[in-house]
Each structure stands twice: as structure tokens, then as C-alpha cells.
Amino acid sequence: MVRDNADILVIGAGIFGATAAVELSLRGYIVALIDEGVHPHPLAATTDISKVVRMEYGADDQYMEMVEDSIEGFHAWNDRFEEVLYHETGVTMFTREAMVPGGFEFESFETLLRRGHSPERLGPEEITRRFPAWKPGEYVDGFFHAVGGYAESGRVLTHVRKWSEAIGVRRIDGRVAKIDIKKGRVQGVTTSKGQRFMADHVVVAAGSWTPVLVPELASEMKATGHPVFHLAVDEHSPFTPPLFVVFTADVARTGWYGFPHHPVEGVIKIANHGVGVAIDPVHDERAITAANEQSLRQFLSFTFPGLVDAPIVFTRLCLYCDTRDEHLWIDHHPEIEGLTIASGGSGHGFKFAPVLGPLIADAVESIPNAWLEKFRWRKLSPVTSGEEAARYHG
């Protein structure tokens, strides 16, 4: 059965797809947004209580510029949604050795200064005085930056989805089985139940499912799982701003980062932004291992003594859609007319949420955008190294 046409059909109702649908609708297109099951989908990367919003990207000016604009957008969303979903707690980035040129923290600090920001460099005594939950003497250098914090990602996505529906984006429940193509041009999609939806243009914003729908990207993207823990504490005041804020802990060498006590969920979330484990987004169980938990406890022992025995009340594997170089992938398909890819978040895409929609819409419309060059369709060598400066690469 063939259903009504849309100008643009967006596959995937995560943060890439939902923001794209909003922006494309605002630009006058008839837009449909298709995704399977409940929304937000419980297995989607965005479906979480919090995501870090940080400007710091080592020496990468473009990403910092993007987050500068994104933070303005998050503040605007707080006003639009009449609810504080972006919390500007500030961010601490501490190291166990002195910051040195070439290191993530040093280069981030220098780039912040060069771009007119005001990070505060802190030594071991100041770290202990201002952030007493940190183990004294273990972290000896780093900085606090007052601009940055976290967004309640799952709730943000719910509001963006409601916004899209309020401005006329059609919601379709279904799992896309294939993209319909005829003579090198997109016709629409077919669902697993055999329903066909026609569209002049299709945007694939399916996260880790993207290479399933666009197999030629299977060599450029993969799904990886990364451990996330929620900890309960009896006394949360030591883990509440301003004494405890969004943090990274020698992150490029450990992967560990986390959040202050969550005002709604009542937990402290700590996670690892690292190598992860290869995972099939469709078939594999997303289970935390005993080794993951042991690694967390070891980290807590030399970082936050007050959390060493805190009970773990929830775990998950956060699913990344990793590109080989860890940059986003937003571009037209080079051989199929009417097909745009918007994916490859690589574990750091959500912080760009307010600027993603316009960026994807510019790609759809082939409007020149200086940011898009980094995210173009590209052929990467199998030995390409990841370039996300904050990530632990093993």
C-alpha cells in the first residue's frame, strides 16, 4: 500500500532526525518523520538523563565555534520550552599530571583563551578547596570553565518532537526495511510491514542503524557500546553544584567523565568515553560486564572516595555510531539523487543539538555552509585514527 507523499521523509527520530524535521518544516517543506516504536526510543543514544555540553575540543576551532552557537541555542530552548533542560553548571577538566602542549586539556585551555573565554586554571590546592569531593593530590592541574554543563537529553528530545508535530511534521510509526531507489533517484521507503511512503527526498538520520539502511557506509561507520552508571548517594550536597559540576577526569587518557547529582532523577551519572565494544545495534544485548564495574570502582577509588561504595542503581551501554575519524557525517549521497545522510555522532553529537537542524537542512538544500566541509561524504582508510580530542583511544 502506498501512503501519502511528503517533500522530505526523515528516517530516525533521534536528535539528528527530530531537529532536521523541525528546521525543514520551518523552511516550508512537507515533512514526515518515521521511526519504530515508542518515542523516545529506549535504545536510542539520545534517550538518557543527561549529555555533556562542552566547548572544549582541544585545538579544534570549528567544534568550539559550533558549541558556542549551540549553547546560545540551548538557552533559547529553555525559554521556548518554558523549562530548564540545559543546566549551565560549568565544567571541570582535571589532569593527574601537569597539562602540556598537545594534550587535550592544555590545547582546550589555550583555545578558550584565544577565542575570548575565561577558563580558570587550577592547581591541586585550588582543586581540593573548590571541589572537595575530588581525592586530594590525585589531580594536580586543569581548569574550570563556567560556560558549559549538561542537557537533559531525553527530555530535550521529547520537547523537540512535540515542537515538530506542532508545526505540522507528520509522525509515522514503522521500521524502514529499505530505501526505494529507481534509476539512481530516491522514491521513498518501504517498511518492514510492506507499507510504502513516497517522498522527493529522504534523510537518513538513523544513528547506528544508518549503515544497515545504507550498506555502502558499513566500511565507514560502526556501532560501539560504552558503559554508563547511575550511582545513588545518601547525602548528595557534596556532589551538587557549585561543589561538584560536570567533569572530565584526565579524559583523553582514561575516558571517564560525569555529572553532578541529577535534580530530577536523584542519581550521579558517570560514564566512559573510550574505545567501547563493537555491538550489533539490532541483535546484541547491551549489558554492562563485571569488568566494566570493576573499572568504575577503581576509577572512583583514586578520584571520588565518597562514591567508592555508592550503590549502582542503573547501567546501560550507550550506543555510538562511530565514523572512522569520529567526525559527523552530513552530506548528500554521491551517487543517489535525493538522499542525504545525517549521522555519525561518534559519542559527541548531542551537544550540537540546536545547530544540527539548520546544518542538516543546509546540506539537503545544498546551501554553502563552512561547517559542512568537515562532515562531507568521504572515503576513509581502514587505518584512519579517531580525531575526537576528548576521547580515550586505548
QUIHUKA-V574392 format. One record per backbone hydrogen bond with DSSP energy under -1.0 kcal/mol. NH is the residue of the N-H (numbers start at 1). CO is the residue of the C=O. If there is no record, write none. Layout:
nh:NH co:CO
nh:NH co:CO
This chain:
nh:3 co:196
nh:6 co:198
nh:7 co:30
nh:8 co:30
nh:9 co:201
nh:10 co:32
nh:11 co:203
nh:12 co:34
nh:18 co:14
nh:19 co:15
nh:20 co:16
nh:21 co:17
nh:22 co:18
nh:23 co:19
nh:24 co:20
nh:25 co:21
nh:26 co:22
nh:27 co:23
nh:28 co:25
nh:29 co:24
nh:32 co:8
nh:33 co:170
nh:34 co:10
nh:35 co:172
nh:44 co:41
nh:48 co:46
nh:51 co:151
nh:53 co:149
nh:60 co:57
nh:64 co:60
nh:65 co:61
nh:66 co:62
nh:67 co:63
nh:68 co:64
nh:69 co:65
nh:70 co:66
nh:71 co:67
nh:72 co:68
nh:73 co:69
nh:74 co:70
nh:75 co:71
nh:76 co:72
nh:77 co:73
nh:78 co:74
nh:79 co:75
nh:80 co:76
nh:81 co:77
nh:83 co:78
nh:85 co:83
nh:87 co:150
nh:89 co:87
nh:90 co:148
nh:91 co:145
nh:92 co:246
nh:93 co:143
nh:94 co:248
nh:95 co:141
nh:103 co:100
nh:107 co:103
nh:108 co:104
nh:109 co:105
nh:110 co:106
nh:111 co:107
nh:112 co:108
nh:113 co:109
nh:114 co:110
nh:115 co:111
nh:116 co:113
nh:117 co:112
nh:120 co:144
nh:122 co:142
nh:127 co:123
nh:128 co:124
nh:129 co:125
nh:130 co:126
nh:131 co:127
nh:134 co:131
nh:135 co:303
nh:138 co:135
nh:140 co:95
nh:141 co:95
nh:143 co:93
nh:144 co:120
nh:145 co:91
nh:149 co:53
nh:150 co:87
nh:151 co:51
nh:152 co:85
nh:153 co:151
nh:154 co:48
nh:156 co:152
nh:157 co:153
nh:158 co:154
nh:159 co:155
nh:160 co:156
nh:161 co:157
nh:162 co:158
nh:163 co:159
nh:164 co:160
nh:165 co:161
nh:166 co:162
nh:167 co:163
nh:168 co:165
nh:169 co:164
nh:170 co:31
nh:172 co:33
nh:174 co:35
nh:177 co:190
nh:178 co:190
nh:180 co:188
nh:182 co:185
nh:185 co:182
nh:186 co:337
nh:187 co:180
nh:188 co:180
nh:189 co:197
nh:190 co:178
nh:191 co:195
nh:192 co:175
nh:194 co:191
nh:196 co:1
nh:197 co:189
nh:199 co:187
nh:200 co:6
nh:201 co:7
nh:202 co:338
nh:203 co:9
nh:204 co:340
nh:205 co:11
nh:209 co:206
nh:210 co:207
nh:213 co:209
nh:214 co:210
nh:217 co:214
nh:218 co:215
nh:220 co:217
nh:221 co:217
nh:222 co:322
nh:224 co:320
nh:225 co:277
nh:226 co:318
nh:228 co:316
nh:229 co:270
nh:230 co:314
nh:231 co:268
nh:232 co:311
nh:239 co:236
nh:240 co:237
nh:243 co:240
nh:247 co:258
nh:248 co:92
nh:249 co:256
nh:250 co:94
nh:253 co:250
nh:255 co:251
nh:257 co:271
nh:258 co:247
nh:259 co:269
nh:261 co:239
nh:262 co:267
nh:266 co:262
nh:268 co:231
nh:270 co:229
nh:271 co:257
nh:272 co:227
nh:273 co:255
nh:277 co:225
nh:279 co:223
nh:284 co:280
nh:287 co:285
nh:293 co:289
nh:294 co:290
nh:295 co:291
nh:296 co:292
nh:297 co:293
nh:298 co:294
nh:299 co:295
nh:300 co:296
nh:301 co:297
nh:302 co:298
nh:304 co:300
nh:307 co:304
nh:308 co:305
nh:310 co:307
nh:313 co:230
nh:314 co:230
nh:316 co:228
nh:318 co:226
nh:320 co:224
nh:322 co:222
nh:324 co:220
nh:329 co:343
nh:330 co:375
nh:331 co:341
nh:333 co:339
nh:337 co:184
nh:339 co:336
nh:340 co:202
nh:341 co:331
nh:342 co:204
nh:343 co:329
nh:346 co:321
nh:348 co:345
nh:352 co:349
nh:353 co:350
nh:355 co:352
nh:356 co:352
nh:359 co:355
nh:360 co:356
nh:361 co:357
nh:362 co:358
nh:363 co:359
nh:364 co:360
nh:365 co:361
nh:367 co:362
nh:372 co:369
nh:375 co:372
nh:376 co:373
nh:384 co:381
nh:387 co:325
nh:391 co:388
nh:392 co:273
